[in-house]
């Protein structure tokens, strides 16, 4: 790259550059960056081009909003003398992993374009992009503030100031109070974008009471992934299968959730599972024995239900089905030191069964005792940990969210059955707990289940029975074909059924072993 000899404002070409592009970000993207923006990006660029603009984008997957923000940031940097552009998000890595990576690609495109001369006037560093000779007062930076400390964003005032907020639905409202308070000049701009993860907060308001349609100043744009020319039809079909209706609305259509309930399920959906047989006679199945160990305080009950299980995953023709058949253990008096004996006894009565044991707190004692007894047919549940598969990492905050949402979806889709032999008193508790599971979405549009401490503050008891049942929907809750199932059609059918189950298990093992992207 040639050595810069004069500053950008003194370059004879700069005045005509500003006149051509300062109020036309679309032209900048095409001519300077060498890009062909989508119609959705054009809408964004046109909205931001107006001095003093307020732009809010509710977007589904893959619509080009991140690359669009990178283009806008460079446009504002290069077209406005001593301008400041500040990118913000709930977490700084959102910016560095997203927009900052786009800067390198854009740099190359600018260098090879018709306005290549301007490339020698700006520098891209890991935490700052700036015009040479003006590092401290003509720049693009990333800045965020932890929840409860919005003052970390204060102090930004400039004639030409632009704020760009990504994952805006997760930015605290108090942060937006400081950000919008800095837009004191008539030329100051702000653009924010996000998947619409919650029907409250500042980002939601910019699409409702603060929007132009409601007499406000915010230009509210909705980017539907189905309508994006850079999102494939195959991707859309995949997400239709993978997502729940609510997830699809948020993550693909770019629409705010309309469900007024903050709970995953209502009682009627769970009650409908009582007496439902989801594994028919002759179908193969395996046994799972989930165990939650009482930890004292408000967690008073140790519970171990028994499940017949078929299938794997949350969707598709082979999605997991689970039949609650009996409840071998449900006690608030049993000594935890005795539980390992119950696990071994119940496992022996159900050939090839696998126990799923909450390894936190008192459950770890049970696991250690099983190890001493040489019992290996169990899996430790550490559901505060991240998920294994990339898909689940992108959809759920942790394993707890994946398991509970997996159970709730199975109930809604008729893949969870409660045999008529299960005591009605137990079913009543199951309905009470399962219909009071608060959930939300984080800034990455991942489902989050409310913490038990937060539930308790709202008067919601610990849902230990429902939690335990959800263990069978954990992605790593593997099953082995039971030796006691009856196909009713001879050895050939039984062998074929075993082969199908083994194939599913191998597919699951390969999925869990695959490295995360």
C-alpha positions as CSV (number, residue, x, y, z in Angstrom):
1,X,0.0,0.0,0.0
2,X,1.3,3.4,-0.9
3,X,2.5,5.8,1.8
4,X,-0.1,8.5,2.6
5,X,1.5,11.9,1.9
6,X,-1.3,14.2,2.8
7,X,-4.4,14.0,5.0
8,X,-7.7,12.9,3.6
9,X,-9.4,16.3,3.8
10,X,-6.6,17.9,1.7
11,X,-6.8,15.3,-1.1
12,X,-8.3,17.0,-4.2
13,X,-10.5,14.0,-4.8
14,X,-12.1,14.0,-1.4
15,X,-14.6,16.8,-2.0
16,X,-16.2,15.2,-5.0
17,X,-16.2,11.8,-3.1
18,X,-18.2,13.4,-0.3
19,X,-20.6,15.1,-2.7
20,X,-21.3,11.8,-4.4
21,X,-21.7,9.5,-1.5
22,X,-22.4,11.4,1.8
23,X,-26.2,11.2,1.3
24,X,-26.4,8.0,-0.7
25,X,-25.2,4.9,1.2
26,X,-26.6,2.7,-1.5
27,X,-24.3,4.2,-4.1
28,X,-21.4,3.9,-1.7
29,X,-22.1,0.2,-1.3
30,X,-22.2,-0.4,-5.1
31,X,-19.5,1.9,-6.4
32,X,-17.0,2.0,-3.5
33,X,-17.4,-1.4,-2.0
34,X,-18.2,-3.2,-5.3
35,X,-21.3,-4.9,-3.9
36,X,-24.8,-5.7,-5.2
37,X,-26.9,-5.1,-2.1
38,X,-30.2,-6.9,-1.7
39,X,-33.5,-5.0,-1.7
40,X,-33.6,-5.4,2.1
41,X,-30.1,-3.9,2.5
42,X,-31.1,-1.1,0.1
43,X,-34.0,-0.2,2.4
44,X,-31.6,-0.1,5.3
45,X,-29.0,2.0,3.5
46,X,-31.7,4.5,2.2
47,X,-33.1,4.9,5.7
48,X,-29.7,5.5,7.3
49,X,-28.7,8.0,4.6
50,X,-31.0,10.7,5.9
51,X,-29.3,13.0,8.5
52,X,-30.8,12.5,11.9
53,X,-32.3,9.1,10.9
54,X,-33.6,6.6,13.4
55,X,-33.7,3.1,11.9
56,X,-34.8,-0.2,13.6
57,X,-34.6,-3.6,11.8
58,X,-36.4,-6.7,13.0
59,X,-34.7,-9.5,11.1
60,X,-34.7,-13.2,10.6
61,X,-31.6,-15.3,9.8
62,X,-29.2,-14.4,7.1
63,X,-30.7,-11.2,5.6
64,X,-27.3,-9.4,5.5
65,X,-27.8,-7.0,8.4
66,X,-24.3,-7.6,9.8
67,X,-22.5,-7.0,6.5
68,X,-24.9,-4.0,6.0
69,X,-23.8,-2.5,9.3
70,X,-20.1,-2.9,8.3
71,X,-20.8,-1.0,5.0
72,X,-22.7,1.7,6.9
73,X,-19.9,2.1,9.4
74,X,-17.3,2.6,6.6
75,X,-19.6,4.9,4.7
76,X,-20.1,7.2,7.7
77,X,-16.4,7.1,8.5
78,X,-15.3,8.1,5.0
79,X,-18.0,10.6,4.2
80,X,-18.1,12.8,7.3
81,X,-15.2,14.8,8.6
82,X,-14.1,13.8,12.1
83,X,-17.2,11.6,12.5
84,X,-17.5,9.0,15.3
85,X,-19.3,5.7,14.7
86,X,-19.9,3.5,17.7
87,X,-21.0,-0.1,17.4
88,X,-22.7,-1.7,20.4
89,X,-24.3,-5.0,21.4
90,X,-25.0,-6.9,24.7
91,X,-21.6,-8.5,24.4
92,X,-18.5,-7.0,22.7
93,X,-17.8,-10.4,21.0
94,X,-21.0,-9.9,18.9
95,X,-19.3,-7.0,17.2
96,X,-15.8,-8.4,16.9
97,X,-17.1,-11.8,15.6
98,X,-19.5,-10.1,13.2
99,X,-19.1,-6.6,11.9
100,X,-15.3,-6.5,12.5
101,X,-14.7,-9.5,10.3
102,X,-16.7,-7.8,7.5
103,X,-14.3,-4.9,7.5
104,X,-11.4,-7.0,6.2
105,X,-13.5,-8.2,3.2
106,X,-14.7,-4.7,2.5
107,X,-11.1,-3.4,2.6
108,X,-10.1,-5.8,-0.2
109,X,-13.1,-4.9,-2.3
110,X,-12.5,-1.1,-1.9
111,X,-8.8,-1.6,-2.8
112,X,-9.9,-3.3,-6.1
113,X,-12.7,-0.9,-6.9
114,X,-13.0,2.4,-8.8
115,X,-12.4,4.5,-5.7
116,X,-9.3,2.5,-4.6
117,X,-7.4,5.6,-3.8
118,X,-9.4,6.2,-0.6
119,X,-8.2,2.8,0.9
120,X,-4.8,4.3,1.8
121,X,-6.4,6.9,4.1
122,X,-7.9,4.6,6.7
123,X,-6.5,1.9,9.0
124,X,-8.3,-1.2,10.4
125,X,-7.1,-2.3,13.8
126,X,-8.5,-5.0,16.1
127,X,-10.5,-2.4,18.2
128,X,-10.6,0.7,16.0
129,X,-11.0,1.7,12.4
130,X,-9.8,5.3,11.8
131,X,-8.8,7.9,9.3
132,X,-5.0,8.2,9.3
133,X,-3.7,11.2,11.1
134,X,-7.0,11.5,13.1
135,X,-6.9,8.3,15.2
136,X,-8.4,9.9,18.3
137,X,-11.2,11.9,16.8
138,X,-12.2,10.3,13.4
139,X,-13.0,6.6,14.0
140,X,-15.2,3.6,14.3
141,X,-15.1,1.8,17.7
142,X,-17.0,-0.9,19.5
143,X,-18.4,-0.2,23.0
144,X,-20.7,-1.9,25.4
145,X,-21.8,-1.7,29.0
146,X,-22.6,-4.5,31.5
147,X,-26.1,-4.6,32.8
148,X,-26.6,-2.0,35.5
149,X,-23.7,0.2,34.3
150,X,-25.1,2.3,31.4
151,X,-22.8,5.1,32.3
152,X,-20.0,3.3,30.5
153,X,-21.6,4.4,27.3
154,X,-21.7,8.1,28.2
155,X,-19.6,10.8,26.8
156,X,-20.3,10.4,23.1
157,X,-21.2,13.8,21.5
158,X,-20.3,14.8,18.0
159,X,-21.6,16.8,15.1
160,X,-21.5,13.6,13.0
161,X,-22.2,10.7,15.4
162,X,-23.6,7.3,14.4
163,X,-24.7,4.5,16.8
164,X,-25.1,1.0,15.4
165,X,-26.7,-1.5,17.8
166,X,-26.7,-5.2,17.0
167,X,-28.7,-7.8,18.9
168,X,-30.6,-4.8,20.1
169,X,-33.4,-6.8,21.7
170,X,-30.9,-7.9,24.4
171,X,-29.5,-4.4,25.0
172,X,-30.8,-3.1,28.4
173,X,-33.3,-0.2,28.1
174,X,-31.1,1.8,30.5
175,X,-28.2,1.6,27.9
176,X,-30.6,3.0,25.3
177,X,-31.4,5.8,27.6
178,X,-27.7,6.9,27.6
179,X,-27.3,6.2,23.8
180,X,-30.3,8.2,22.7
181,X,-29.3,11.0,25.2
182,X,-26.1,11.5,23.2
183,X,-27.9,12.2,19.9
184,X,-28.1,15.9,20.6
185,X,-27.2,17.2,17.1
186,X,-29.8,17.2,14.4
187,X,-27.4,15.3,12.2
188,X,-26.8,12.4,14.6
189,X,-28.0,9.0,13.5
190,X,-28.8,5.6,15.1
191,X,-29.6,2.2,13.5
192,X,-30.4,-0.9,15.5
193,X,-31.1,-4.4,14.5
194,X,-32.0,-7.7,16.1
195,X,-34.1,-10.8,16.0
196,X,-37.3,-9.9,17.8
197,X,-36.8,-12.0,20.9
198,X,-39.2,-10.4,23.3
199,X,-42.5,-8.3,23.1
200,X,-41.2,-5.7,25.6
201,X,-38.4,-3.2,25.9
202,X,-37.0,-0.3,23.8
203,X,-36.3,-2.3,20.7
204,X,-39.9,-3.6,20.7
205,X,-41.2,0.0,21.2
206,X,-39.3,1.2,18.1
207,X,-41.5,-1.1,16.1
208,X,-44.6,-0.1,17.9
209,X,-45.4,3.1,19.9
210,X,-42.1,4.9,18.8
211,X,-42.4,3.9,15.1
212,X,-43.5,6.3,12.3
213,X,-46.7,4.3,12.0
214,X,-47.6,5.4,15.5
215,X,-46.5,9.0,15.1
216,X,-42.9,8.4,16.3
217,X,-39.5,9.0,14.6
218,X,-38.3,5.4,14.1
219,X,-38.4,3.9,10.6
220,X,-39.2,0.2,11.5
221,X,-38.1,-2.3,8.9
222,X,-38.9,-6.0,9.0
223,X,-36.5,-8.4,7.1
224,X,-38.2,-11.7,6.5
225,X,-35.7,-14.5,5.7
226,X,-38.2,-16.1,3.3
227,X,-38.0,-13.0,1.2
228,X,-34.3,-12.6,1.2
229,X,-32.5,-13.4,-2.1
230,X,-29.4,-14.6,-0.1
231,X,-31.3,-17.2,2.0
232,X,-31.7,-20.5,0.2
233,X,-35.0,-22.4,-0.1
234,X,-33.3,-25.4,1.4
235,X,-32.4,-23.4,4.5
236,X,-36.1,-22.3,4.9
237,X,-37.4,-25.8,4.6
238,X,-34.8,-27.0,7.2
239,X,-35.9,-24.4,9.7
240,X,-39.6,-25.2,9.1
241,X,-38.9,-28.7,10.3
242,X,-36.4,-27.7,13.1
243,X,-38.2,-24.8,14.7
244,X,-41.4,-24.5,16.7
245,X,-44.0,-22.1,15.3
246,X,-42.9,-19.4,17.7
247,X,-39.2,-19.9,16.9
248,X,-39.9,-19.8,13.2
249,X,-41.8,-16.6,13.5
250,X,-39.0,-14.9,15.4
251,X,-35.9,-16.3,13.7
252,X,-37.1,-16.5,10.1
253,X,-40.1,-14.2,9.7
254,X,-38.6,-11.5,11.9
255,X,-41.8,-11.1,13.8
256,X,-42.2,-10.4,17.5
257,X,-43.7,-13.2,19.5
258,X,-47.5,-12.8,19.9
259,X,-48.0,-15.4,22.7
260,X,-49.1,-13.5,25.7
261,X,-48.2,-16.3,28.1
262,X,-44.7,-16.5,29.5
263,X,-45.1,-20.2,30.2
264,X,-44.1,-23.0,27.8
265,X,-47.3,-25.0,28.2
266,X,-50.8,-24.8,29.6
267,X,-52.4,-27.4,31.9
268,X,-54.8,-28.8,29.2
269,X,-51.9,-29.8,26.9
270,X,-50.3,-31.9,29.7
271,X,-53.6,-33.3,30.8
272,X,-54.2,-34.6,27.3
273,X,-51.1,-36.8,27.6
274,X,-52.8,-38.9,30.4
275,X,-53.9,-42.2,29.0
276,X,-52.1,-41.5,25.7
277,X,-50.0,-44.4,24.4
278,X,-47.3,-43.0,22.1
279,X,-45.4,-46.3,21.7
280,X,-47.6,-48.9,20.0
281,X,-47.5,-52.6,20.6
282,X,-44.8,-54.2,18.4
283,X,-42.7,-51.0,18.2
284,X,-39.1,-51.2,19.5
285,X,-38.2,-49.1,22.6
286,X,-35.6,-48.7,25.3
287,X,-35.8,-47.9,29.0
288,X,-34.7,-44.6,30.6
289,X,-34.8,-44.1,34.3
290,X,-34.3,-40.4,35.1
291,X,-33.4,-39.6,38.7
292,X,-33.6,-36.2,40.5
293,X,-32.2,-36.3,44.1
294,X,-33.7,-34.1,46.8
295,X,-31.3,-31.4,47.8
296,X,-33.1,-30.0,50.8
297,X,-34.8,-26.7,51.3
298,X,-37.5,-26.2,48.7
299,X,-36.4,-29.3,46.8
300,X,-38.0,-31.9,49.0
301,X,-38.7,-34.9,46.8
302,X,-36.5,-37.5,45.2
303,X,-38.2,-38.9,42.1
304,X,-37.4,-41.6,39.5
305,X,-40.0,-42.3,36.9
306,X,-39.7,-45.1,34.3
307,X,-39.9,-44.4,30.6
308,X,-40.2,-46.4,27.4
309,X,-38.5,-44.4,24.7
310,X,-38.3,-44.5,21.0
311,X,-36.6,-42.2,18.4
312,X,-34.2,-39.4,18.7
313,X,-34.3,-35.6,18.2
314,X,-37.0,-33.0,18.4
315,X,-38.5,-33.1,14.9
316,X,-38.9,-35.3,11.8
317,X,-40.4,-38.7,11.4
318,X,-38.1,-40.3,14.0
319,X,-38.5,-37.6,16.7
320,X,-38.3,-38.9,20.2
321,X,-41.4,-40.4,21.8
322,X,-41.6,-41.1,25.5
323,X,-44.1,-43.1,27.5
324,X,-44.2,-42.6,31.3
325,X,-45.2,-46.1,32.4
326,X,-44.6,-46.2,36.2
327,X,-43.1,-44.2,39.1
328,X,-40.9,-46.6,41.0
329,X,-39.7,-43.9,43.4
330,X,-41.3,-40.6,44.6
331,X,-40.3,-39.9,48.2
332,X,-39.5,-37.0,50.5
333,X,-38.2,-39.2,53.2
334,X,-35.7,-41.5,51.6
335,X,-32.0,-41.2,52.6
336,X,-29.9,-40.2,49.5
337,X,-27.4,-42.9,50.5
338,X,-30.0,-45.5,49.7
339,X,-30.9,-44.3,46.2
340,X,-28.1,-46.1,44.4
341,X,-29.7,-49.4,45.5
342,X,-33.0,-48.3,43.9
343,X,-31.3,-47.4,40.7
344,X,-29.6,-50.8,40.5
345,X,-32.8,-52.7,41.4
346,X,-35.0,-50.9,38.9
347,X,-32.4,-51.2,36.1
348,X,-32.2,-55.0,36.6
349,X,-36.0,-55.2,36.2
350,X,-35.7,-53.3,32.8
351,X,-33.1,-54.9,30.6
352,X,-30.6,-52.6,28.9
353,X,-32.0,-49.6,30.7
354,X,-30.0,-46.4,31.2
355,X,-30.3,-44.2,34.3
356,X,-30.1,-40.4,33.9
357,X,-28.9,-38.8,37.2
358,X,-28.7,-35.2,38.1
359,X,-25.0,-35.0,39.1
360,X,-25.4,-31.7,40.9
361,X,-25.6,-31.6,44.7
362,X,-26.7,-34.8,46.4
363,X,-26.9,-36.6,43.0
364,X,-23.2,-36.7,42.8
365,X,-23.1,-38.9,45.9
366,X,-25.4,-41.4,44.2
367,X,-23.1,-41.4,41.1
368,X,-20.0,-42.0,43.2
369,X,-21.7,-44.9,45.0
370,X,-22.8,-46.5,41.7
371,X,-19.2,-46.2,40.6
372,X,-18.1,-48.0,43.7
373,X,-20.6,-50.8,43.0
374,X,-19.3,-51.2,39.5
375,X,-22.6,-50.0,37.9
376,X,-22.0,-48.3,34.6
377,X,-25.5,-48.1,33.0
378,X,-26.1,-44.4,33.9
379,X,-25.4,-41.0,32.4
380,X,-24.6,-37.9,34.5
381,X,-26.8,-34.9,33.8
382,X,-25.0,-31.6,34.0
383,X,-27.7,-29.5,32.4
384,X,-26.3,-26.1,33.3
385,X,-23.6,-26.8,30.7
386,X,-23.8,-25.8,27.1
387,X,-25.3,-28.2,24.5
388,X,-23.1,-30.5,22.4
389,X,-24.6,-30.2,18.9
390,X,-24.2,-26.9,17.1
391,X,-27.9,-26.8,16.3
392,X,-28.8,-26.9,20.0
393,X,-26.1,-24.4,21.0
394,X,-27.7,-22.0,18.6
395,X,-31.2,-22.6,19.8
396,X,-30.8,-23.1,23.6
397,X,-29.0,-21.3,26.4
398,X,-28.0,-24.6,28.0
399,X,-28.9,-28.3,28.3
400,X,-31.6,-27.5,30.8
401,X,-33.4,-25.3,28.2
402,X,-33.0,-27.9,25.5
403,X,-34.4,-30.7,27.6
404,X,-37.4,-28.8,29.0
405,X,-38.3,-27.3,25.6
406,X,-37.9,-30.7,24.1
407,X,-40.4,-32.2,26.5
408,X,-42.8,-29.3,26.0
409,X,-42.7,-29.7,22.3
410,X,-43.2,-33.5,22.6
411,X,-46.3,-32.8,24.7
412,X,-47.7,-30.3,22.1
413,X,-47.0,-32.7,19.2
414,X,-48.5,-35.8,21.0
415,X,-45.1,-37.6,21.5
416,X,-45.3,-37.7,25.3
417,X,-47.7,-40.2,26.9
418,X,-48.7,-41.0,30.5
419,X,-49.9,-44.5,31.0
420,X,-53.2,-44.8,32.9
421,X,-51.4,-46.8,35.6
422,X,-49.5,-43.8,36.8
423,X,-51.0,-42.5,40.0
424,X,-53.3,-39.5,39.4
425,X,-51.7,-37.7,42.4
426,X,-48.4,-37.8,40.5
427,X,-50.0,-36.7,37.3
428,X,-51.6,-33.7,39.2
429,X,-48.2,-32.6,40.3
430,X,-46.8,-33.0,36.9
431,X,-49.5,-30.8,35.4
432,X,-49.1,-28.2,38.1
433,X,-45.3,-28.0,37.6
434,X,-45.2,-28.3,33.8
435,X,-47.8,-25.5,33.2
436,X,-45.7,-23.0,35.2
437,X,-42.3,-23.0,33.4
438,X,-41.3,-19.4,32.6
439,X,-39.1,-18.9,29.6
440,X,-37.7,-16.2,27.5
441,X,-35.2,-15.6,24.7
442,X,-31.7,-14.1,25.1
443,X,-30.0,-11.6,22.7
444,X,-29.0,-14.5,20.4
445,X,-32.6,-15.7,20.2
446,X,-31.8,-18.8,22.3
447,X,-34.5,-20.1,24.6
448,X,-33.8,-19.6,28.3
449,X,-35.6,-21.2,31.2
450,X,-36.0,-19.1,34.3
451,X,-33.7,-19.9,37.1
452,X,-35.2,-21.8,40.1
453,X,-34.3,-19.0,42.5
454,X,-36.1,-16.5,40.3
455,X,-39.1,-18.9,40.1
456,X,-39.2,-19.2,43.8
457,X,-39.3,-15.4,44.3
458,X,-42.5,-15.4,42.2
459,X,-44.0,-18.1,44.3
460,X,-43.4,-20.9,41.8
461,X,-42.2,-24.1,43.5
462,X,-39.2,-26.0,42.1
463,X,-40.5,-28.1,39.2
464,X,-38.4,-31.2,40.1
465,X,-40.8,-33.8,38.7
466,X,-41.1,-31.9,35.4
467,X,-37.4,-31.4,35.3
468,X,-36.8,-35.1,35.8
469,X,-39.2,-36.1,33.0
470,X,-37.4,-33.7,30.7
471,X,-34.1,-35.6,31.2
472,X,-35.3,-38.2,28.7
473,X,-35.3,-35.5,26.0
474,X,-31.7,-34.4,26.5
475,X,-29.7,-34.7,23.3
476,X,-27.3,-37.2,24.9
477,X,-30.0,-39.3,26.6
478,X,-29.1,-42.5,24.7
479,X,-31.2,-45.7,24.7
480,X,-30.4,-49.3,24.1
481,X,-33.1,-51.6,22.7
482,X,-34.9,-53.4,25.5
483,X,-34.8,-57.2,25.5
484,X,-38.4,-57.5,26.6
485,X,-40.2,-55.7,23.8
486,X,-42.6,-57.8,21.7
487,X,-43.1,-57.1,18.0
488,X,-45.8,-59.7,17.8
489,X,-44.5,-60.7,14.3
490,X,-41.6,-63.0,14.9
491,X,-37.8,-62.9,15.0
492,X,-37.3,-61.3,11.6
493,X,-39.2,-58.2,12.6
494,X,-37.5,-58.0,15.9
495,X,-34.1,-58.2,14.2
496,X,-35.1,-55.5,11.7
497,X,-36.3,-53.3,14.6
498,X,-33.0,-53.8,16.4
499,X,-31.1,-52.8,13.2
500,X,-33.1,-49.6,12.9
501,X,-32.5,-48.7,16.5
502,X,-28.7,-49.3,16.2
503,X,-28.6,-47.2,13.1
504,X,-30.3,-44.3,15.0
505,X,-27.9,-44.7,17.9
506,X,-24.9,-44.5,15.5
507,X,-26.3,-41.4,13.8
508,X,-26.7,-39.8,17.2
509,X,-23.2,-40.7,18.3
510,X,-21.8,-39.2,15.1
511,X,-23.8,-36.0,15.6
512,X,-22.6,-35.6,19.2
513,X,-19.0,-36.3,18.2
514,X,-19.1,-33.7,15.3
515,X,-17.0,-30.6,16.1
516,X,-18.9,-27.4,16.7
517,X,-18.7,-24.7,14.0
